[in-house]
Amino acid sequence: MKNSGYEMGKKPKLLLIGWDAADWKVIDPLLKAGKMPALQRLLNNGVRGNIATLNPVLSPMLWTSIATGKRAYDHGIHGFVEADKATGEISPVRATTRKVKPMWSILNEAGYKTNVVNWWPSHPAEKVNGVCVSNHFHKSAPAFGQDWPLDEASVFPADYYKELKELRLHPAELTLAHVLPFIPAAAELDPENDEVLKPFLRVLAHCCSVHNAATYLMEETEWDFMGVYFEAIDHFSHLAMKYHPPKLNDINDEDFEKYKGIVEGSYIFHDMMLDRMLDLAGEDCNVMIVSDHGFESGNLRQVELPDVEAAPALEHRQFGVFIAAGPDIKQREIYGASLLDVAPTVLHHFGLPVGEDMEGQVLQSIFRNTEPVGEIPSWEDTASRPEFVEEGSVSSEEMLSQLQDLGYINLDQSDKLKYVDSELTYNLCVSYLDGNKPKKAKEVLEPYFLKNGELRYGMLLAQAYLKLGDFTSLSSHLDKMEQNFVGQGGVHFLRGMLYLQQSEHEKALQHFFDMESRGLKSSQLYNEIARTFLITQNYRAAKEYFNRSVGLDGENAVALSGKAQCALEEANPEEAILLAEQSLALQFFQPNTHYILAQAALTLKEEDVAKKAVRLCLSQAPKHGPALQLFNKLENRQAVEHKDEVIVVSGFPRSGTSMLMNMLDKGGVPLFVDNERVEDESNPEGYFEHELVKNLGRKNDWMPKARGKAIKVVSLLLRYLPSSEAYKVIWVKRPLTEVLLSQEVMLGRKKEEVMQNFPFQKAVDMQKEEERVKSWLEMQPNIRVLQVEYYDCISDTDLVINEIEDFVGHSIDKQNALSAINKKLHRNKLGNY
C-alpha cells in the first residue's frame, strides 16, 4: 500500500472494542455488585464518560461515523440496505458504498498494521495491512449438519479463510450450560418455537463467533490497531429489555421470571470476553470501549413498538459509553464526548494529524502526554483509495430477512426500490438537520415532499424552515400540512414553535397546552413550555415544567440548563452552578450554559471559575454578546475606541493576505502602503506592504497615520501593535499544509520534492503558533477579529466581501473587488480544488 509520507513512531498498540447500545444505567449497578470485574479493572486506572450519539440513531451510519470522524452526509452510509437501480437488487449496505477512509485505512498509510473484525458495515472485506473479517462473517446458519458456506469476500487476506471459517459457532452447538446463566428456565423451553429463546441462541452464537475470530487474530497476528465490533448487547436488549427488572406492568409474571436475566447476563458475558481480550492485548496496550448509543432501561421502556420505520431505534438513548485505559491514559472522568471524536482521538494516539474535514475533536484530556494536535486538510487527498475483495454471487436474503425480523427494514413493499430510496433520503435529511445543515436538508426535502407528500418528510421540512429562521415559508408550509393532516399533533406542535419564534408567547402556550391536554407527555414539549415561561419571566412556572421534563428523562441536558437559569434568576447561584455542571457533564457544547455558570460563579465572587466558564462560552460561541461584556468586566478592561480604527490584514506568509489587500484596494478601501516591494513571480499582482511595518517591534509611533486604512501585518508582528489604537483584524485562514507548500516553493524547492518529504513537524509548529496568536487576539480589548477562509475568497467571493463590508464599516465596490481574484494564482494546492 502506498505510504502517505508519515513515519511510524513507536506507539503502544490500541484495542478498540465496540459494544453496541452499552449503557451506564445498566453497567453501573453491575459494577457496584462486582459482576463486571474486568471492566472495573479498566475503570480503576482509566477514563469513563458519556458519549453523545448522532441522528438518526441507526447503527450502520453511527459505526461508520465512529470509524471516519464524519457524519452520514459525508461518509455516504445512509441506512441498513441499498439498492442497485439497474438490477433492482436490494442488499445489506456494503463497505464499498462508504465514500471516505476509515481510521484503519489511514493507519495503514502510515505503516501501521490493523485488524478489523465485524465492523458495520465492512463487507466486502477491505484489503488492509493486516486482517479484515467483514460483518458477513457469521450469516444466519442453516440447519445443523448442512453445509454452511462462508463468503470468500468476508475475509482478507485469504490465508486466514480456512481457520476463521472453522471458528464460527452454530447455534445448535450451544448447550444448556451456555444458556442457563442467561435463562435459568431454558430446559423447559422449546428452542425451535420459543419467541425469545430461538433468536437468543442466534445472537449468542454470532457473538461467540466474533469473539473467536478476534481473539484468534489477536494471538496469531502482529497488529498495532485492533478494532472489534459486538452488536449482541443491542440485539439482546431489543429482545429482552422489556423483561429487565424492575418489572413493567404490562409484562406477565411468568415471562418476567423466565427472561429477566438476559440483559444482565449479556453484559456479564461481554465482561468475560473483555477479560480474555485484555489478557491477550497485554499491559502495554491502550484500550478503548465505545458504544454508539445507550438503551432505555427505565420507565420509558416500550413493551410494544409502534408500526413505524426503524421502530427499534426508538428504544435507544442519546448517550452511550466511552471508556479508555492503558499506559498512555489518565484516570479521570470526561465530559462532552461525541461519536465523531473517536477517529480523531485514535489518529492522535498514533501520532498522526487529524483531517480538517473531520468534524470531531481529539479527546486530549484522556492522555498523560498532552502533545499538540496536528492537522491535515483531508486524508482523502493522500495515498491510494481503500480496495476491497471482489464479491461473489452469495445471496443476501438471509441477512435481509434478519434485518426485517429485527424491525429495521420492511421489504414487504410492491416497489422495493422506491421504498429504499425513500428510507435513505429520509435518513440523509435527518443527518443534515442534526449536523446543523438545514439549507442542505431543505434543498432535498422541498422537491421530495412535493413528490410524495409523506407526513414525516413534511415534518422534517418544517424543522428545516424553523432552523433557517424562514418563518414565512414555515407558516405557508404548516397551512398546507394542517389541511392535509388534520389533527396531527406534530404539526400542531410546530405551529406553537413558530409562534414562539415570532414572540407570540400566548399563542405558543395555547398550542403547547393543547398538546398536553391530549395526553402527550414529552420532554421536548415540557422544555418548550418552560422556555416560553422563562422568556416571559415566569420563573416558577418555567421551573415546574423543566422539572416535569427531568422527571421523564433525568439526563435531559436542556432541562437541566433551564433549571439552572431559573435558579440564577431566583437568586440561588449555588443551585445554578450545580445544575449547570450536571447539564455540561451530559453535553459539553452548550455556550449559554457556560455563560450561566459564569454568571452564577461571579455572584458568589468565584472569579477564577467565572473566567474559565466565560472563556469556554466564547470558545464555543465567539459572538455571544453578553459573554463578551462579562469577559471585559472580569478582565477589568475597556476597549479603546477611535473614530477611525486601523484595518489590519494578517495571517501567515503565503496565506492570501496580498490577495485580500488587492480586493480591498480595488473595492475602494484606502490602503496604508508604500509599494516599495514590487510584484514578482510569486506575487504578480503585488505585495501591498509598507516598509514601516517591518520595524513595528522597535518603532510604532506612526500607527495613527493608518487610521481608517488597511495595512498588512504578518502574524508574528501582531503583538507589537500599539495598544493606544483600536483595530479591526481580518485574519486570512488557509490550510497550513498549503501555506507551507507555497512557502517552500517560493524558496526555490520543486512542488514534487516538497510533497515527497513534506515538513509535517513544521505544520504542527505552525498550528501551535496560530493557536497562540488567535488566543492573544481574543484577549485584547482593543481588537476585533474577523476570520475569512482562503477558499471562500476564491469560491464564494460575494459572501466574503459582504462579511468584510459589514465588519470594516466601509462600502466596497464589489464588482471591482471581484476582479482581484485570479484563480490561476492558486498554484500550490493539495487535492483537486
Sequence and secondary structure as in RCSB ss.txt:
>XXXX:A:sequence
MKNSGYEMGKKPKLLLIGWDAADWKVIDPLLKAGKMPALQRLLNNGVRGNIATLNPVLSPMLWTSIATGKRAYDH
GIHGFVEADKATGEISPVRATTRKVKPMWSILNEAGYKTNVVNWWPSHPAEKVNGVCVSNHFHKSAPAFGQDWPL
DEASVFPADYYKELKELRLHPAELTLAHVLPFIPAAAELDPENDEVLKPFLRVLAHCCSVHNAATYLMEETEWDF
MGVYFEAIDHFSHLAMKYHPPKLNDINDEDFEKYKGIVEGSYIFHDMMLDRMLDLAGEDCNVMIVSDHGFESGNL
RQVELPDVEAAPALEHRQFGVFIAAGPDIKQREIYGASLLDVAPTVLHHFGLPVGEDMEGQVLQSIFRNTEPVGE
IPSWEDTASRPEFVEEGSVSSEEMLSQLQDLGYINLDQSDKLKYVDSELTYNLCVSYLDGNKPKKAKEVLEPYFL
KNGELRYGMLLAQAYLKLGDFTSLSSHLDKMEQNFVGQGGVHFLRGMLYLQQSEHEKALQHFFDMESRGLKSSQL
YNEIARTFLITQNYRAAKEYFNRSVGLDGENAVALSGKAQCALEEANPEEAILLAEQSLALQFFQPNTHYILAQA
ALTLKEEDVAKKAVRLCLSQAPKHGPALQLFNKLENRQAVEHKDEVIVVSGFPRSGTSMLMNMLDKGGVPLFVDN
ERVEDESNPEGYFEHELVKNLGRKNDWMPKARGKAIKVVSLLLRYLPSSEAYKVIWVKRPLTEVLLSQEVMLGRK
KEEVMQNFPFQKAVDMQKEEERVKSWLEMQPNIRVLQVEYYDCISDTDLVINEIEDFVGHSIDKQNALSAINKKL
HRNKLGNY
>XXXX:A:secstr
    S        EEEEEETT  HHHHHHHHHTT  HHHHHHHHTSEEEEEE  SS  HHHHHHHHHHSS HHHH
   SSEEEETTTTEEEE  GGG  S  HHHHHHHTT  EEEES SS  S B  SEEEE TTTT    STTS    
 GGGEESGGGHHHHHHT   GGG  HHHHTTT TTGGGS TTT TTHHHHHHHHHHHHHHHHHHHHHHHHS  SE
EEEEE HHHHHHHHHGGGSSS  TTS HHHHHHHTTHHHHHHHHHHHHHHHHHHHH TT EEEEE SSEE  STT
  SS  SSTTGGGGGEESEEEEEEESTTB SEEEEEEEGGGHHHHHHHHTT  EETT  S   GGGBSS     E
ES GGGSS    B        HHHHHHHHHHTS     S HHHHHHHHHHHHHHHHHHHTT HHHHHHHHHHHHH
HH  HHHHHHHHHHHHHHT HHHHHHHHHHHHHHSTT HHHHHHHHHHHHHTT HHHHHHHHHHHHHTT   HHH
HHHHHHHHHHTT HHHHHHHHHHHHHH TT HHHHHHHHHHHHHTT HHHHHHHHHHHHHH    HHHHHHHHHH
HHHTT HHHHHHHHHHHHHH TT HHHHHHHHHHHT      SS EEEEE STTSSHHHHHHHHHHTT  B    
 S   SS TT     GGGGGTTT  TTGGGGTTSEEE  GGGGGGS TTS EEEEEEE  HHHHHHHHHHHTT  
HHHHHHT  HHHHHHHHHHHHHHHHHHHH TTEEEEEEEHHHHHH HHHHHHHHHHHHT    HHHHHTT  GGG
  S SS  
